[in-house]
Amino acid sequence: MTGPTGNGRLPRWPVLVTIGTLLSGVFGNLASNLLSEFAASVLGPASIVVAVLGGLGFVVFELRRRRAVRETAPEPTDVVTAPPTDVPTLPYTAGFAGRDEHVQAVLDLLAREHAVAVLGRRAVGTSACAVQAANLLRDDFPDGQYHFDLRRGGRPRSARQVLTALAGVLGTAPPTSGRPDALAAAAAALRRKLDGRKILLVLDNVDRPEQVRALLPPTARTCRLLLAGGPALSGLNGVVEHWLAEPGPDEAVELFAAAGGAAPAARIRRADPRTDPAVREIVDLCGRQPRTVRALGYRTAQHGWRHSDVLDALRRAVRTPPHQRVAVSPAAQLVTERDTAYRALTREARRLYRLMSLAPAPVDRPTIAALARRHPERVTALLDQLAAAAFVIGAPGDRYEVRPLLAANARLHLRDAEPARSRVAAQARLTRHLARRAERHAANLAVLGSPPDREWSLPLDDDPYGWFDLHQELLLAVVRVPAGAAETLPRRVRRWWFRLAVALCGWLAHVERLDEWEQVCRTVLATPTADDRPEIAGWAHNELGVLRRRRHDPQGAAAALTLAVAERGRRGTAQARMNLGLALLDLGQLDDAVEHLELSRRHRSSADRSGHALTDLGLGAAQLARGELDTAHHHLVRAANTFRSVGDARGYAAALTNLVLVHATLGEHLDAAQAWRAALREYESVNDPTSRAAALLNAGATLLTSTPGQARAAYELLAESRRLRAETRPTAGLGRTLLYLGDAAAALGDGAEARRLWADAATVAEEVDDDRALAAADDRLEHDADPPPAGPRAAGPAEPA
C-alpha cells in the first residue's frame, strides 16, 4: 500500500505537530507556574501601578489631543480658511458680512498705494477684510494673487521663513541666513522679480514688524503688498495704514444672522435675529468680537436655542456678584473658548485682564498691583501688553480700565477661569487697599482744612482732595455694589467695605456733597450686614442725623440720632449723644440738649481730645442759649484752646464765632471784635460756608451794637453772610441776617431798603418758626414811620455756630 506522498511513506508533519504540541504544553505549564509565582511576589503591585499610570497618561494625552484639535480646527463659520494645499493661492471668503465701507477704503488705497496695511486688535476681522478686498481685485492682477499666512500653526514665522516662502513661489534665491545683509539681498532679488508684473501679495496675520521689514518700502511699480496685522505694525516705512475696529451693533447683528443662516436648520422655529432686540444685547455682551459672534450665531441656530435664553445665560454670568457661584452655560463657555485674542496673551496678562474686571472704574497702578498681588514694575509690563493688544485703555491720573466694550467679556473670562475663592480674595485685596488709602487721606482732611478748589503743590498721593476727586467714581462704585444684595458680603470683604464707606462719608461730608453722602449711608442701611450688626446701623443713622441737621432739618436729625443712640455700641455712644444734643439745641429743647451733651462728655475717652472739644463747643452753645454766660464762656474757651492745639481750624473758628456772642452780650465789645476777626481769618482756609455765614452775621451784629459809626462795614459783612445763604433753604440764621441787615440799612439812612429787608426777615422767621426774630421784625415794621434808630433794637443772639 502506498501513502499520500507517492513513495509509500507516511508524511512527517502530523508527527511533528503532535510532538510540538506535547512539548509546548509541558514547557508552557512550567513557564506559567514560574511567572505566576514571580508576578505574585514582585509584578503584582508594579503591574497595578503601571496600569494606573498608563490609564492617567492616556486620559491626559486624549484631553490634550482634543484641545489641540479644537484650537486648530477651523470653525464652520470661519470667514478665511487656509487653502487645502501648500500652494499660497488667495482663498475666498465665506459668510463675509458687513464692513463694506472698510473694504471700499482698502480698495481705494490699493488703487494708488504700493503697500497697504489693515490694522486692528487681534480677532477683530483684519484678515477677512483684507482677503475680501483682495478677492475683489483678482482681475486687476492677472500675473497672480498670493496669500501667505505668517502665523501658520499658531506660531509666527521669522523674516527668513517669510522670504524663503516668497522666493519659492516667485523663483528667486532664498536668503542664505537670518543676517540682515542676507535678508536684504533676498528682498532685493524679489523686488527685481516683481518689477513690471501685476502681482498681489497678501501677507496675513503679521504679528511683528520684523517679519516684513525687509520687504519695505516696496519699489515695484505694478505689484501691490497688502498686510493684515495688529497695532505693532503701526508706523512702518512706506506703508499706508487703515485701522479696523470692532463692528458696529448693526454689523455685529448681521454677522450673527449670517452665521446662523449657514447652520443646519433646527427643529424649533426662532425669530429673525435682525429684528430680535435680544440679539443686539447678545453681541454687545460678546464684545462684538467677529469670531465669537459668528460662532455663537452658528451654535444658536444649530441647536435651536432661543435668543432670550442665550441672553439670560450671558447676563447671569456677567452680572452675578463675584462671590456667588453660578453654573456656566454652554453659550458663555462658547464665548470664552472662541476668544482667540485673549488666548494669545501670556498667562499673567490674561489673569490681570480678568481681575481688572472687578474694578468698576479706572484704577491706578498701585491699586492694580494690590488687586493682582504683583510687583508694580511687573504690573507696568503687563499693562503695556494689555494696552498694546487693546484690552485696556488709559485714563487721567495714570489709571487704567478694561475697555467698556470688553467689560462683559472680561467678566465672562473671570467667571470661567477663576474659582469663587480666588474671586473673593481679589475683591478683598481691592477693597482693603482702597479702604486703607481712603482712611489715610480722610484723616488729613481736617488737618489741611482747605477748600476743594484750591490748587495744590503736593503730590497726588499726599493730597487728600486730589486723591478723592480722582478716585471718587471707583470708591462710590465699590461701596454701592452690595446695595440690595440677597445675602451679606463675603466675610473677607465685609469689614474693609464698611471701613471704606466710613472714610468716603468723611470726605463727602467735608466737601458738602450731601446727596452722595446720604446715598452711601442708605446703601449701608440696605445691606443685611446692617441688620446683623447694630453698631453699623447706628453709625449710618448717626451720619444721616448729622446730614439732616446740616440740611437744617432738626426734627429729622433728632429722629435719626435717637435711633443711633439706641443702636450704637459703647464706642459710638458719645458721638451720637453729642449730635443728638446739638439737634435738640436747634429745636430749642435746651434742658434735654444739655443732658445729652453731658452724657456724651462722660462717655468720651480721656485721649479723645477732639471729641471733648466738640462736646465743650456744644455745651457752650447750649448754655449761651440758656443765658448762662459765664459757664458758656468757660466751655467755649476750653474748646477753642483744644481745637487750636490739635490743629482743627474749623472747630477753632466755630468756638470763636460763639465767643463773639458771649462777649457781645456781656458788653465786652473789644473782646468780641477780636474774636470775630480771628474767626473770619480762620474761615479763609476752611471750606464751611454755613459756619462762615454765622461768623459774618455775628461780626456785623456786634459792629452795629458796639460801634454805630461802622454801619457801612457791618452792612458789607451782613450782605456777604446773606450771599452765602442764598443757595440754601431758609433758616433762622437767614432771618436774623436780614433783620440786622435792615438795621444796618436804617443806620445808613436808607429807610426803604431797611423796611424791605425787615419784611423779608419777618417772612423767613415765620416760615422757620423763629418767634423771637419775628417779633423783632414786626416791632421794626410798626415803627417804620419814625426816624431809623442809631443801632439795632433787641433781637436776641445772632446765631451760634
Buried (B, 14 or more C-beta within 10 A) or exposed (E): EEEEEEEEEEEEEEEEEEEEEEEEEEEEEEEEEEEEEEEEEEEEEEEEEEEEEEEEEEEEEEEEEEEEEEEEEEBBBBBBEBEEEEEBBBBBBBBBBBBEEBBEBBBEBBEEBBBBBBBBBBBBBBBBBBBBBBBBBEEBBEEBBBBBBBBBEEEBBBBBBBBBBBBEBBEBEBBEEEEEEBBEBBBEBBBEBBEEBBBBBBBBBBBBBBBBBBBBEBEBEBBBBBBBBBBBBEEBEEBBBBBBEBBEBEBBBBBBBBBBBBBEEBEEEBEEBEEBEBBBBBBBBBBBBBBBBBBBBBBBBBBEBBBEEBBBBBBBBBEEBBBBEBEBBBBBBBBBBBBBBBBBBEEBBBBBBBBBBBBBBBBBBBBBBBBBEBEEEEBBBBBEBBBEBBBBBEBEBEBBBBBEBBBBBBBBBBBBEBEBEBBBBBBBBBBBBBBBBBBBBBEBBBEBBBBBEEEEEEEBBEBBBBBBBBBBEBBBEBBBBBBEBEEBBBEBBBBBBBBBBBBBBBBBBBBBBBEBBBBBBEBBBBBEBBEEBEBBBBBBBBBBBBBBBBBBBBEBBBBBBBBBBEBBEEEBBBBBBBBBBBBBBBBEBBEBBBBBBBBBBEBBEEEBBBBBBBBBBBBBBBBBBBEBBEBBBBBBBBBBBBBBEBEBBBBBBBBBBBBBBBBBBEEBBEBBBBBBEBBBEBBEBBBBBBBBBBBBBBBBBBBBBBBBEBBEBBBBBBBBBBEBBEEBEBBBBBBBBBBBBBBBBBBBEBBEBBBBBBBBBBBBBBBBEBEBBBBBBBEBBEEBEEEBEEBBEEBBBBBBB
